[in-house]
Each structure stands twice: as structure tokens, then as C-alpha cells.
Amino acid sequence: MYNDNNRAFHRNLLAASIVAAAAGSPVAFAQDQEQSRTVEEVMVTATKRETSLQETPVAVTAVSGEMLTELGIQSSVDLVKVAPGLKVSWQGPWPSFKMRGGGVAGLNGAAVPLYTNGLAGGTSWAGWLDVERVEVMRGPQGTLYGANTLGGLVNIIHKKPDTEAFDYGVSVTAGDYGLFKQEGFVNLPLSDKLAVRLTASNTDQDPLIENKGNPEGGLRDENNHYVRAQVFFAPTDTVDMNLSYSKWDNDSMGNANYGYHYVGIPINSDTGRASPFGDVLDPRKGTIAGNTAAGGRTYHNGNPGTNPTGYYEVTGDFENTWQNETEALEFELNWDIGFADLTLRARHSESENLNVWDVDQSDAIDPALWDPRTYADSGWVSGRRWTGVIDGNTSVSEGDQVDVVLNSKSDGAFRWGLGFYWSDASDPDKNNGTYVWAYNDANDMSANYVPSWTYWDFYGSKSRAIYANAEYDISDDLTVSAGIRRQEDSGFGYRNYSADPNWCWCYSAPASYVKPVSGYTDASYYTETAEWSRNEYNDVGHTDYKLAFNYVLNDAINLYGSFSTGYIPGGASGTQILDPNELDAFEFGMKSDLSDSLRLNAALYHSEYTGLSYTVYEQTANTILARQESGGSLSSQGLEVELLWMPTDALTVNAGLVLDDTTLDEYALTESRFFEGPYNEEGGYYPVRVGRSGWFADGDTDRPVAPPTYILDGKEAAFSPSYIVNLDVSYMLDLGNLGMLIPGVTFYHQADYKTMNEEFPFSRQDGYTTMDLRATWETPVENLSVKAYVNNATDELYKVSQNVFSNGRIMADYGRQRTAGIRVGYNF
């Protein structure tokens, strides 16, 4: 709905004012002002053919590239400001979308995947420049898109080369925390049939999360480069093709895996025991302050230099690492074959990723002073203690996709579309990774020790689908449509352990470690395991379908409704084969242009998810292991409203409202992270595992008891606030010969919500409101603008993810604090 092309209008109005000033005629400018703006028609490709947004029977938010630039949206984490109902959580380096209940409980894949130019995939942090528009589609779209889209999708559509004229643009942004970003594009028409477009950016920024122990080990910094090169060729009037290569290089410190901020350990003040329902949060890293034999480590209360409320601080001596290189080669062919339009899209992508963080933010000890194989019930011999613990993961991935669509060109009452989708990421040598957990020698990775229970996963998958859509005009006012998609998926996963896979890390057994020869990026030191650890799945196939209607109530209002299904195939998770995820979704909506300056769209939805997975935890003495099981379900229903209003020539209001009720129908979680064992005089009760049985000792009787299981049937789901409100207001001030000033403000408000599905008190996040401020000066120099901005101006603190680490230590990630800067752009 952000489609009023503000920047183009600003330039037209500015040009008119300059002409009027040069002519010395205030009347001419006044007459131009009398020509009121109108809400323009927006064309989208959400249904795989170009249609008007208001006539598309799908809940879609379309955001122009100009509006993305104006609002400073340069990654997926900020898109929630303009797409009502879209939510994002952030754990580790990768943010994930959630919408209409999708993604709030265990799925086998992304609930709301990111697409780039119509194909699944893309980088959450890259490619958000030189954009034509972004389309946010709600609800399952499996009958229109090849890869699974259970809760919806976000499609970034890049600008293509233009054969009409030479064009270029550049921008520079500088801000606090040492931000310096350069962006630019150049469009080169080589002939009336051939053009080239180059787009690039370079970003540097100091850590937003300061490391008090090591200034070189902060988090959420930026050090990345992005480049995109495109060649467009139109040999005839009926054929055009576009070849694109993109690459993103990142060498920063990222965001910690479990959460960078230690919230504390919940303690029951009456018993002194750690409890997930405790009424006191003890700010320490371990369950027993200073007692390393029991796995405890002092934290804020033992380190006066650390601030327990320092939500944007960490303490540790490790130089955290996040390195990523992602490349993609895309090809698009459009061919008018007379009776239909043929579109072929293909992509080959490759990615390498390494992220390693100091998970407990403790000091490291030279392993030469400590033998990890001297562990015994009495603790570390000769008073030796743990080295720093680091965690993360390393992975490589490579895959291919092809999507072919044939859309009829008939102007009659019947229209149809056929599609074929194919993907292959089945080479285990090019699709594998491991969860990294090690005891580090400061920053010398070659000296790290890896516990024997770590493993390297190898996996692969193939998918193919045939889909079809048809629509028929029953009358001038009523159109019905139907879609069907048949897909087949196959895949496998197997696991190589670094040593004895039956070994259990517990108090009654000596530790066993493997020392990697070449750091973390080599799987050669992992040992092949027996066939029981290899899992294969070959789904027989699944059919999704969609039925919809669109009714033109009058010249201003369209009503539509749909029923659709969604599906994500089962897959291998360790030694488990998970059930497929399935969805039945209903939607009823209205799209209206109530006047030339007022657009109001609304949608009611009801979604039912089944086959959800949940986590079962098993705790060893000093860490936890997790596995997935299937069997959960949830339902989500609500109302989404979008408003675009331009009451005057100068004022623009964009607003959204979401009312949501997302409930876990059947869901259970096993808990072992807070279970209390025997009493220790030095620090109280602490968790302990008895042998290899998976049972725990009762804190009073020392008898084995099973970890508790929480039944969450009928409970509110995580990341499901009951309402969300977003509001953006901008106003254009004419400065005469000095150009134009456009101040703007963006509000985003969420009601309170849970950050975890468990009903733990510490998992609640109170409702919050963020406010972004901006002021853009369109200078008298054509195409030159200057923007000053302050994001999260009130410095609102809110959680974007939360987790519980071993021994009941609660970790959280928070949204970005207040940041400010200035952007100077020429035609960009």
C-alpha cells in the first residue's frame, strides 16, 4: 500500500516551484498546488501475472523501493514497520519471519520464507538496495509458488537494467557507532536491446553490543560488501532475458547463538532453589556462585566491572566471529508465445557460513595448564577450572532451482496458468554443517577441544511440483478461481560423531575429547557412524489446493474470500524423522478505494496447523542435549487492516492494525534445565543427572525422578501479541528556493506477548512502542536529497528472542537500541 511514489511527487512539485520562482509567478505554483494527489494504482505479481493490487484476491502489502529508502528499511528485521501482522524474531545471525501463527511453534522449514525475484532464498541482510518493490503475501501460497509458503512469503523484486537511458545514483550514510555506508548503481544502455546494471554497497559499523572484556569481541557490528551485476537482453519484441550475479561477503561478529544477554537464574525465594517459576532473578551465570565443581560460574555479582542491567553489553575475552559468503546466479526469460506468456526463472546458489561466540562470556585458560581428561566426581584436580566455552555453527550449502510458468493471454472470461517447479540440494558434500561447542584457548582455534558428543550433520533434499490455477468470470462482478499443486519431496540426513556416540558426559565417567587439527571448518576428524544414524525420507507426495472468489460490490469496494492448504514435508532431525506440517487456512477480505485519497483494505483469517514439532531436552552434567518430536497443533485467527490516506497535498498517513488470537491446541514440552539435585552448602541446590538413564535426582531424597513435562494445550502461543499497531505520518513543507523538507515519524506498537511457549514468568515481554524520526531535505539541486534520522528514538528495550541455557541460565536478545545518522543521496 506504500505506493504513492512520494519521491517522484516531491521532485515534480519541486520542479514546479523552481519554474514558478524563475518566472516570478506565485500564481503558477498555487495552481499546481490545487491539483490534489490521488492514491495511485499498484501493480503486483503476487499471482504470477501482473494484476492490480486492489483486484488481487490475496492479502498483499506492496512497498516501493523509494519507500524502503525513505523509511531506512535495509534488512528484513525492519520490514515489520510497514507490513501489518509480520513479526520477526532474532536468534543467532539469522532473523525469521512469523505471521498468522506460522513460525511460533516447531516447523520443518521457514513459515514465511524470503524470496528474491520470485524464487525461494535470499539473504536477510543483503539485497535490500536498488529495489523495485517488496511484496508481503499472507497465508499459504503453495498453488502459486514452487517452494513451500505455509504462513506467507516476502518477495524482494530488484530493479532490472533499462535500455532507455543512462542512469546512476549514489548515497553515503554516516551515523553513530562508527556507521559508514556507501551505496550506488549505474545503468548502462548498450543498445535498444541490451543494457547492464551494476549495484553495490559497502557497510562498516562498530559493535552495537559492547564487549567490556575485549573491545575486539563486541556483537552486532557490520563489515560487509554486496555486489549485483545484471545483463538484460531483448533480441525481439516478444522475448527478453535477464542474467544476474550477486555476492555478499560478511566478516563481522554477528549475534550470539543462544542470546547475548544473561538475564539471570530464576530463584524461588522461599526455598532458595532455581525454579522456572521463581520470583527472583539471580544475576549469575551458574546455579552456584563460584562453585565450579557444580558447574556454577560467578557473573555480575562476582565481577564489579560488569553491569547486570547492561542490556547492550557483554563480557568476555574471545573475539567473536561471524563469516559468511553467499553467491547466486539467476536467469529469467520472458517469452510472448502468442496465446500465453512464458516465464522461466532459474537460480544456482552457494553459501559458506561460520559463526563462533563465547557463550558463557568467561575467561579462557591456556589448555597447557589444564588436562580435560582429569575430570572426576570431586571436581577439577589441583584447583583447575573450565576454560571459556564457545559455541556456534559452521555450514556449507549449495542448490539449484527452476520455476517455469505459462499464463494465458485471453481477454475472455476464462484465464489459466500452469507451472512446474524443481529444486535440488542433494549433494551431502555441499550441504552439511555442525553445531560447534568447544573449550577454547583464547583465540587460537587450532588449540580448541571439542566434546565427543558433538557431531557433523550431512543432509540433502530434492523437490518437484506441478501447479495450475484458473479463474472464471461468472458475471461482470463475480470471479471464481481455483488452484492445485502436486509436490513430491525426498531427502536424507546422517550424522558423524567426533568420537564414541554412546559416550555420556556425566559425573560418573571420565571426559573424552577430540582436538580438531584445522579449526572448525573441516569435518575430517569426525568418525563415520553406524547405519542407525542415517535417516532417509521419501514422501509419497502431497496435494495442496485453493478455492477463491472476488466480488465487485461497487466501483469502490471489492470483496474476496479463499480456502487454501499448506504443507512442509517431514525431514530428518538427528536420529528422528519428523512428521510433515500441514495447514488449513480461511480468509475473507475487503479492498476498497473509498475516495481518490483514501484506501482501506482488511482481511479476516483463520489458520489451523498440525504436525508441529517440539523440543525434548536431556541434560548432562554441564550441558543440555535436545531432540525433536512431532505431534503439536495450533490455531490462529484475527483481523488485519491497512490504511493509506492523503487528506491534503502535503500530508500522507499509512497505518495498520492487527488483532490476533493464536493458541496452542495440543502441545507439550519436556523440561530439564531447571531440575534441582542435591543440596550444596556453598551455593544451594543445583541440577545433576544420575547416570545415563535420562533421569534426575530428587533434591530431598536423591531418588531418580523423570524431568517434568508441561502440557500447553489451550495456552497462548509465543510471539503472538493480541494486537499490533503501526503508523507512519509524513508532511511536505515547501521551502521556496531552498527546496522542500519532508519530516516523518513511524510508530510501531505491540501488545505484551510470550517469548517462549512455556508459561514461565520471565518469558513475558511487556507491550512496547518504538518511534523512528526522520527529516528529508529535497535540495534545489535536482535529485539531491539529505536525510537525518533517529531510529528507536525513545531507546525502547524489548526482547526479540529468549532461550534457557544449561543450568537454568536465561539468555535473551533485544531489539536494536537508539541509533542516528545522516544519509546523502543523489538519485538513489
N, C-alpha and C positions, 0 to 999 in steps of 0.2 A: 504493500500500500504506500510505501515511501517512494512515490513516483511523480512528484510534481516538478521534477527537474529543476530544483531550486537554483543550482549553479548556472544553468543556461538562462533562466529567467533573470537572475542577478545581472548577468552580462548584458542581456538585451536592455534591461532597464537602465543600466549604467551607460550603455552606448547612447540611448535616447537622451539621457540627461546631459551627456557631453555635447551631443549635437545641439540640444536646446541652448546650452550655455554659449556655445560658439556662435549661434545665430542671434543671441541676445533676446530670445523669445521665451519668457516663462510660460506663455500660453501653450506652446507646443508641448512642453513637458507635462503640463497639467492635463492636456487632452490625452496623452499617453497613459497617465495615471488612472484615468477614468476607465480604461479597458481592464476590467477585473479579470483576475486569474480564474481558471476553471480547473477542476480535477481532470487530469488527462487520462486517456485510455492506456492501460498497461497490457502489453502482450507478453505472454509467458509460454514456456514449452513444457509445462508440468505434465501434460498428457501425451508427450512425444510428438505433438504437432502444435504449431503456433496458433494460440487462441487468446481471446480477450480474458483477462483475469476475472472480470465480473461475470463471464459466461461459462467459466470452468467449474464443473460441479465437484470441486475439491477445495478444502480449506487450505489456501496458499497465502503466504506473505512474501511479496516480492520487494526486495530492497535494491535500489540502483547503486551502481558503483560510486556515483557522486555523493549519495547519502552516506555510504560507508565511510568515505573520506571525511565528510563533514562531521560525522559523529566519532571519528577516530577508531572505527572498528577494523582492527588489523589482525585478528585471530578469532578462533571460534569461541573463546571464553567470553567475548564481549557481545556476541550476537544476540544474547538473551535480552538486551536492552530494547530491541526493535521487533522481536518475534514473540508475541504473547503465548505463554504456555511452554516455551522452550526453556529447559533448565540445564545447567552444566555442573558436573562435579569434577573435582580435580585431585587425583591421587597419583603420585609419581609424575612423569613428564607428560602424560597424555590425558587431556580432558575428554570427557564423554558426555554426550547429549542424553537427556531424558525428556520424554513428552508423553502425555496421555497414559501414564502408568508404565510405559515402556522404559526399561533400564533401571527401575527402582528395586528389582529383585532379580535373582540369577537367571541370566540368559546365556545361550551358547555363542552368541555373537552380539554385535552392536545393535541396540534397539533402534537408534536413529543414526544411521551411518552418514558419513560425509562423502559426498560425490563431487567430482570435478568434471565439468563439461559432459555430464550425462553418464559417466562411468564411476562405479564404486571406487573409493580410495581418494587419497589426498592427505596433505599434512595439515594438522590442526593449527600450526603456527605459520605456515608458509602459503604463498599464492594469493594472499588477500590484497593484491595491488593490481592496478590496470584491469579492474573487474567490470564487466558489463552489468551484471546484477547477481544477486543471490536469491534463490527460491527456497523457501522453507515449506515443505509439504507435510501435512499432518495425517496420521493414520496410515495403515498398510497400503503400499503401492506395488505389490508384487505382480499385478497383472500389467503393469506398465514398465517396470524396471527389472533388469535381469537379476541382480543380486537381491538378497532379502532386505526388505524395508518394513520391519514389524511395526514400529511406532511412528514412522515417517522418515523423512530424509532431508538433508541440507545439501543443495546443489549449487556449487560455485561455477559461474559461467564467465570465462575470461573474454576480454576483447580480442577480436581477431585482426589480422592485418587488413588494411584498407587500400584498395587500388586507386582511390580517387585523388588523394593529395598527400604530400609530405607533411608529417606532423611529429611533434616531440613535446615532452614535458619533463620537468624535474622538480624535486622537492627536497628540502632539508629540514629535519626536525631535531631540536635540541631541548633537553629537559633535565630535571633533577636526577639524581643517582647516575650522573655522567652519561645520560642518554644522548647519542648522536646517531641519527639515521639518515641515509641518503637513498632516494628512490628516483627512478626515471624510466622513460620509454622513448623509443623512436620508431616511427612508422615510415618505411621506405617503399613507395610505389615504383617498381621497376618497369612496369608497362601497364596497360589497361587490363591485363590478365594476371599479372604477377606482382606480389607485394611481400615484404618482410617486416616483421615487427619484433623488436627486442625490448625486453622488460627486465629490470634488475633492481635489487635492493641490498644494502649492507647495514647491519644494525649492531651497535655496541651499547651496552649499558652495564653499570656496576650492579652488584647484588642488591636486590630489594630486601633480602634476609641477611642481615649482617652476622658474620661469624666472629664472636668475641674472642675465641681461642686462636683463630688463624684467619687473618684478613683475606687470604687467598682461597678460603674454603666456604664462602658465602653461598647463598642459593638465589634462584630466580634472577640471575643475570642474563644478559643476552650477548652473544657473539656468533652471529650467523650471516650467511650470504645466500642470496637467492637469485637465480637467473632463469629466464624463459625466452626461448628463441622460436619463432614461428615463420613458416613459409606458406603463403596462400597462393593457389594457382587455379584459375578458372579457364580451362582451354576452350570451352564453348559456352553458349548461353544456358545450357542445360546441365552442365557438370562443373562442380568446384570441389576442391580438396584443400585440406589444411594439415600440415605436419608440424608438430610441436615437440620440443625437447625442454625439460625443466630439471633443475638440480637445486637441492637445498643442502647446505653444509652447516652444521652446528657444532660448536665447541665451547660449551658453557658448563655451568654447574647444576642447572636444572632445578628439580624439586624433589625432595626426599620421598622414598618409596612408601613408607608407612605413614608419613606425615612428619613435618619438620619440627613441630612444636610439641613438647611434652606437657600435656595438660596436668598430669599428676596421677595418683593412685587413689581410687575411692575407698574410704575407710568408714566402717561403722563405728561411730564414736562411742556407742555403748559397749561393744565387745573388743574394739581395737583391731578387728580383723578387716583385711581387704574384702570388699564386697561390691559387686556391680551396682547395688542399690544403696551404697554408703552415702552418708550425709556430709562427709568431709572429703575434700580433695587434698591429699598429701603431696606436695610438690617434690617428688624424688623419683629417681629412675628405677629403683628396685624396691622390693617389698620390705627389705630390712636395710635401713640406712647403714652403710659401711660394712655390712657383713657379706664379704664376697663369697664365703663358703656356701651361703644360702642363695647366692645369685643376686644379692642386693648391691646397688651402687648408689652412692650419695649423688644428689643432684643439686637443686637450687639451695636447699637448706645446708649443704655441705660446701658450697662454693660462693662466698660473699660477692665475687665478681660477676655472678650471673643473676639476672633479674627474672624472678619467677613469673612476672607478668609481661616479659619481653616477647610479645607475640610475633615480632619481626626480628627475632634474634635466635641464634644457635650458638653452641659452644662445642668446639672440637678441634683437633689438630690435623684432621685429614683434609686434603684438597679434593673436594667432591668433584665428580666427573660426569658429564652427560655429553656424549659424542654421537652424532647421527649424520648419516649421509643418505639422502634419498634422491633417486633419479627416476624419471619417467619419460617414455617416448610415446606420443599419442598421434593417431592418424584419424582424420574424419573425411568422409566422402559424402557428398550430396549430389544426387542424380535425379533429374526430372525425366522419367521414362514414359511420360505421356499420361497414362491412366493413373499413375501413382508417383509419389516421391519416395526414393530410396535413400536411406541414411545408414552409413556404416561407421561405427566407432570402434577403435582398437587401441589397446594400451599394453606396453611392456613396462613393468616397474621393478626396481631393485632398491633394497634398503639394508643398511647395516646400523646397528644401534648398540651402544654400550653406556650403561649408567651405573655408577657405584657411589654410594653415600655412607657416611659414618652414622649408622643407625642409632647408636646409643650415645653419640657425642662424647665419648670418653677418650682419655689419653692413651696412646699406644705405647707398648713396651717392646724393646728390641727382642725378637724371638731367641736371640743367642743367650739371653738371661732367663729363658723360660722354656721348659720342655713340655709340650702339650700332652705328652703321654704319661705324665706323673699324676694324673687326676685320681683321687681316691675319696672315700667317704668322709675323711677328715678334712677335706679341702685341699688347697694348694700347699705343697710342701715348701718348707723354708720361707713361708710368708709370701710366696709369689702370687700374683693375681692375673686376671684376664688382661689380654691386650685389647685394643679397641676393636669393636665389632663393626664390620661394614657389610652392606647388602646392596642389592640392585639386580640387574639382569643384563644379559647380552644376547643378541639375536641377529639373525640374518633372514631376509625374506625376498622371494622373487616370484613373480607371477605374470600371467597374460590374461587379457580379457578381450572378447569380441562381442559387439552388440549390433545386430542388423535389424532395421525397422523399415517396413513398407507401409506407407499411408496412402489411402485412396485420395484422388483429387476431385471426386464427384461433387457437384453443387446440388445434387438431388437430396432427397430425404434420407438416403441411406449412406453412411460413411463407415469405413472399416480400417483396421490396422493389424498387421502381422509382424511378429518379432521373433528373433532367435538370439539366445544369449549363451555364451560359452566362457568358462574360465578354467585355468589350470595353474595350480600352485602345488604340484605333487612331488617335486624333487626334494627328498629329505636332506640332500647335501646343501640345498639352497634355502631350506625352510626349517630352521631349528633354533634353539635357544635354551638358556638355563637361568634359573634363579641363582643369583650369586650371594653366598653367605661365607664370610671368611674372617679370620683374625689377622689383623694387618700389622705389618712392620712399617709404621708411619705411611709414607707414600711410595714405598718400594713394592710394587705389586708382585714382583718375581719372588718375594720372600713370604708371600701370604700362605696361610694354611687353610685348607678347605675341609670342613667336616665330611665324614664319609657318607652321610645321608643326603648330601646334595646330588643332583642328577642333571643330565642334559637330555632335553626332550627333542625328538625328531618327529616331524609331522608333515602332512601333505593333504591336499584336497583337490577334487575336481567337481565342477558343477556345469550343468547344461539345462536350458529351459526353452520351451516354446510357448509363446503367449499370443493372444489375439484379443482385439477389442472391436466393438461395433456399436454404433449409435443410430437411432432411427427417429425421425421427426414424426410423431403421431399426428400432430397438428402444428399450426404456427406457434403455439405456446408451449407445447409439451414435447420433450425429447426424452427417450429412454435409452439406456446404454448397458452393455454387459461386457465383462472381460473374464478371461480364463487363462490360467498359466499352469503348465505341467513341468515340473522340475525333477531332476534326479541328481543326487549328490553321493559322492563316495570319498572316503578318506581313511587315514590311519594315523596312529601315533605310537611311538615306542620310546622307551626310557633307558638311558645308560647311566648307571651309578658310578661314582668315583671310586668306590670300594665295595665292601660287603653290604648288599642292600638289606640284609636281615639284622644289621647291627643297630642297636638302640642306644641312644645317648642317655644314660641314666646314672644314678649314684652308685649302683652296684657293679658297674662294668667299666673297664679302662677305656679311655677315648681312643679313637682311631682317626687319623688324619691323612690326607693326601696333599702333598705340596706341589702345586702346579709349576711346570717348567717355564711356561711362557705367559704368565698372567691369566687373564680371564677370557681371552678371545680364541682359545684353542680347546677343542673337545678331545684331543688325542689322549689325554690322561684319564678319560672316563672309560670304564670297562664294559664291554658288551654283556648284557644280562640274558637271562633265560627267556624262552618264548612267552612265559606268562605275563611278562611286562609289555608285550606288543599287543596293541588293540587295533582292530580294523572295523570300520562301519561302512556299509554299502546300503543306503536306504533304497527301498524298492521304488520310492518316488512319492511325490505329493502333488496334489492339485489345489491351487488357490483360485478363487473366483470373486467377482464383484458385480453387483447389480446397482444401478443408479438411475435417477431421473433428474431432470431440470425443467422447472415450470416458470414461464414468464408471467408473473402476476400482473404487471403493468409496465409502462415504459421505464419505471424507476427501480422495480424490485424483481429479483429472481429468487425462487425457492428451489432447493435441491435436497436430495436425500440419497443415502447409499448404505448397502451392507457389503462388507468385504472381509476376507480372511487373510491371515498372515502366518508365516511359517519360517522357522530357522531349524535346520537339520540337527540331529544329535551329533555328538562328537566324542572324541577321547579326551579324558581329563585324568592324567596319571594312569592308574590301572582301572578307571571307571569308564563305562560307556554311558553317556548321558542321553536322556530322552529328548526328542525334538520339542521345541517351543511352538505353541500354536496360539492363534488369536482369532476371535470373532469380534468384529467392530461394526457399530452402527453410528451413522452420522446424519444429522438433519441441519441444514443451514439456510441462511439468507444472505444475499449480496444485493446491495442497494446503492444507487446514486440518488440520494433524496433531493439534491439540488446540484447546480453546477459547481458548488463549492463544498459540498458535504457528501462524504462516502461513509457508509456504515455496513460492516459485514459481521455476521455472527454465526456460530456453529454450536450445536448440542452434540455430545458424543457419549458413547457407552462402549467400553472395551473389556473383553474377558480373556485373560491369559491363563494358559495351562502348561504343564510340563516344565515349570520353573525349577531351577536347581538351587540348592542351599549348601552352606558350608558346615562340615563336621570337623571339629578341632580335636587333635590329640596332642597332648603336651608332654614333652620330655623335660628333663630337669631344668634346662636353661633356655629352651626354645619351644616353639609350637610347630606342629605339622598340620596341614589342612588337606582335606579331600572334599570332592563334590558329590552330592547325591541329588536325584531328581524326585519330583513329586509335589511341588508347590503350585499355587494358583493365586490370582488376584483379579480384582475388577476395578475399573476406573470409569468415572462418569463426570461430566461437567459442562461448562459453558465457556466459550471463547468469544470475545468481542473486540473488533478493531475499528478505529475511527480515524478518518482524515478530514480535517476541517480547515478551510481557509476563509474566515469570516471577513477579512479585509485584504487589500492588495499586499499588505506588509506582514500580516500575522499568519503563521501556519501552526496547527496543532495536530500532532499524531498521538494517539492514545490506545491503550489496550487493557482489557480486563479478563482475567481467567478465574472462574470458580471451579474448584476441583475436589472430588472425593475419591481417593484411591485407597482401597482396603485389601489387606491380605486375607484371602478366603481360606486357604489351607497353607500353613507354613510353619515349619519347626526349625529351630537352631540348637545345636549342641554346644554347650559352654564348658570350657575347661581352663579359661585363662585367669579366673579369679578363685579357683577352688583352693581351700586352705588345708594345709597339712599340720604337722606337729608344731608345738609352741617352742620358740627360741627366746631365751631370756634377753638376748642382745637386741631383739627387734620385734618380737611378737610372732604372729602366725605367718607361715609362708607356704606357697604351693609346693607340693612334692609328688612325684609319680612313684608308684610301687611296681617295680619290676617292669616287664614288657607287656603286661596284661591290658594296659589302657585304662586301668582303674586307679583311683586315688585314695589316699589315707584320710580318714575322718580326723579332724583336728583334735577331738576329745578322746576318741577310743583307739585311734590308729588302725581301725578296721578298714579294709578296702570298700569303697563305695563308688558307684558309677557317676561320671560327670552329669550335671543337670541338663535337661532338655527343656527349652522354652517353647510352649505352644502359642503361636502368634495369630491364630485364627481370629478374624474379625478386627484385628488391630490396624491402625493407620500405617501405611507404607512409608518407607524412608523417602526423603526428598519430594514430599507431596504436600506443600502448603495448601491450605484451604482456599487461598486466593492470592493472586499476583496482579499488581497494577504497574503499568509503565506509561510514562507521559513525557513527550518531548514538545517543547514550545520554542519557536524562533520568531524573530521580528526584524524587519529590514528598515534601517534608518538611512535616509538619503543625506549624504554629506556634501552635496553640491559638487563643486570642482574637486573635492577630495575623495570622491568615490562613494562607497556605501559600507556601512557597518551592520553586521548581522549577528547580534548576540543570541545565544540559545542556552537552554537548560534541559537536562534529561533527568527525570526521576525514575527510580526503579524500587518497588516495594514488594517484599514477600512477607506473608504471614509466618508465624512460627511453624517449625517442622522438625522432624527427626533426621539425624544424620546417619543413623543405623536402624535396621529393622527391629532390633531388640528394644525393649521398653526401659532401657537404662536412663536414669535421670540426666546423666552427663551427656547423653546423645541429643538432647534438645537444643535447638537453636532458636532463640527468640526472634520475633519478627524484626525486620530491619529495613532501612531506606537508604539508598545511595543517591547522590546528586552529582552530576557532571556539569561543569560550566564551560562555555566556550564563547569566543567572540571572533568573528571572521571579518577582516577588512578587505573588501574588494577594491584595490587601489585604482587610481586613474589610469595606470598602465594596464593596457588590455591583457587579460589572462593572468595577471599577477595578484596573488592573494597572500595575506598573512593571518594566521590563526593562533590565538593564545587559548590554552585550555587548562583546566584543573579537573582531573578525574577523581571520583570519590572525595569530593571537596570537604565533607564532614568527617573524613577519616573513619568511616564506619567499619567495625570489626565484625566479621561474620565467617562462619565455617563453610568451606566448600567440600570437605571430606573429613571423615573421622575413622579411626581404627583403634583396636586394642592389641598391643604388642604383648609379648610373653611377660608373665608375672604381673599381669594386670596394669601394665603401663599404658595410659591412654595418650594417643597422639592425634593431632589434628592439623589440617591445612586451612589457612584462612585466605579470603579474597585479598586482592592487592590493596595496599594502603594508598593514601593520597599521593598522587603524582601530578606533576605540572610540566608544561613545556610550551614551546613556540614552534610552529610549522610555517615555513615559507615555501610556497608552491607556485610554479609557473606552468600553467596549462596542465596541472596534474594534482 
